[in-house]
Amino acid sequence: MRRTDNHSAAGPIISLQHASDGRVTKFLIVSADGTSGRGSRGLSLYWFLTCFHGRRAVKVVSTADLRSGSYSADIVFVGLPSEVREDDLAQVRYRQLVLFDYQDTVKAWLDEDREFLRGMTNRYLKVWGEPGWPTEWKWGVLPIRRQVRLPLYLRYLRLKSRFGARPRVRVWDVSFLGTPTGLGVGSQRVQWLREIRGAGDGVRFWGGLVVPESYYQHLDAHGVDTTGLTYDGGRVSFNKFFDMMLMSKAVLTPMGNARWSYRHYEAIYAGAIPVSCDMRRTTTLIPLPLDGMVHVPDGASVLPSIAEALALPVKSPGVREANVAFLEQYLEYGDYSRRKPALMELFLAQF
């Protein structure tokens, strides 16, 4: 097995012209074991890499695949949790080994049988990063799971505007629709909605908590009462969900199981000001326009921040457009694009 810790110190050990044989590639992704969802197993990373490098440059294999042959790659990504054994990697030739996981918990998913990985790499990727995480790892950030419907709907709205459709009127001060996740951190979502409901008509609000019937027992176990906080308008399609953000001056982006949320990007593309959990020290692969958002310190009331968000477009005319333009440095209609290579450059700069 060949390993080089410094990615720039040596030339590539393989040539991409041989990638079609299925064994030699630029990026090799060993999918995570025991997780639900294709994205969490590594396909989110796969689609991101193929967008910029093409499918011939990226291969996804299972742990079982490693045991049935040998592979060569520039960078090998091993998804966690994993059942990979040390001898499974013995025939893999690579320049760098990188661990990754899409779980929304701050934990290195290494059981006793996987401790050998610590001796092979200190690089660990998660969807977001925060100060204070264990210093034994060199933390990096992953591409997020794409919301396929967003770029489609944005293109549809752009087409409608060309045919004279008027922008929607922002009749709501603030909106939010989501599940009451994040109970382990006091459920910022529940706390904020209680404050907004308590403000009465002082805040024109659309939305509420969406609580599956099977989830109420979980809430009861945590002593969470959602009375008066739920959304009872039935199933909401993505188009309606996004339309409500288009009709909102601000959108709540509270903490869930983690600080990051795809809602940050959706709100910005809808032209709303994100009223966010404090993201000023949080790292994400797609940077956020931090000055065009309102950050609520942990444990603080959300009502003053809503007032600040409503005043921001008056104090800083053009902030909504500037927020979208900031994201469009890295995205195209909210999606990855080979025409926007800056995002891939940020990703590779981590190695």
C-alpha positions, 0 to 999 in steps of 0.5 A: 500500500502506498500513502503520501500525506502531502497531496501536493508533494508528489505527482499522481500515481495513476493516469485518468486515461486508464479510469475506464477499467473500473479499478483505477480512478482519481477519487474512490469512495468507500460507502458508509455501512449501516446508515439510511439514505443514499446521500449519507452512504456517500452518493452526495459526495459522488454527485458533487465530484462527478459534476466537476470531474466526470463519472470516469474520475469517480467510483463508489464501492462497498466494503465488500467490493474492497475485499474482492479486488484491488484499486488505485486512486488519488484520494480514497474517501472512507464513509463512516460508520464502516465495517472496513478492516485493515486488510481490506485496504491493504491492496488499495494504492492511494495518495491520501485517505480521508474519512467522512460522515454525513451524520448530524452529530459531533462524533468520530464513528470509529469503534474498537475494530476501526481504531486502525484508521487513526494511524492511516489518516487524521483527515475527517470531513463532516457537513459543517465544522465548529471550533472546539471539536477534537483536535486530533482530527484535521476537520474539513467540510463535505458537499451538502445533499442537493435539493433537486427541486430548488434549481428546477423551480428557480428556473421556472420562476425566472421563465415566468418573470420573462413573460411578465409575471410579477414578484410575489408580495411579501405579506409575512414578516417571517415564516418557518415550516419544519420538524421539532428536531434538535431536542438535545440542544433545547430545541431552538425551533420549539423555543423560537415558535413559542416566542413568536406565538406569544407575540400575538399579532405583533409578528405576521407569521406563516408555518409551524412545526410539522410533527409526524404522529409517530414522533409525539411519543419521542416529544413526550419523552423529552417533555416537549409540549407543541400545543399551538405550535404545529402547522395544520394546513396539511401536506405542503408541496415544495412549490408552496413551501418556496412560495411562502418564503417568497412571500416572507420578509424573513425566514427562520433558520434555527438549529436542528440536529446540527447548525447547518441547514439547507434552509439557509440557501433556500431562504436566500434564493427566495430573497428572504433574510435568514434569522439564523442560529449563530453561524458566525463561527461555523464552517460550511463548504458553500459559504454563507453571506454572514453580513446579510443574515441575522444571527441569534446567539445561543439561548437568546430571544428570537424576537429582537433578531426578527425586528433586526431582519425586517429593518435590514433591507431598509438600512442596506438596500439591495441586501437581498440581491447581494445575498443571492449574488454571493451564493451564485459565486459558487452555485448556479440556480442553487445547484453545483455547476462546472461553470462555477469551479470555485466550489470545487477549488474550496473542496480540494484546497482542504487536501 
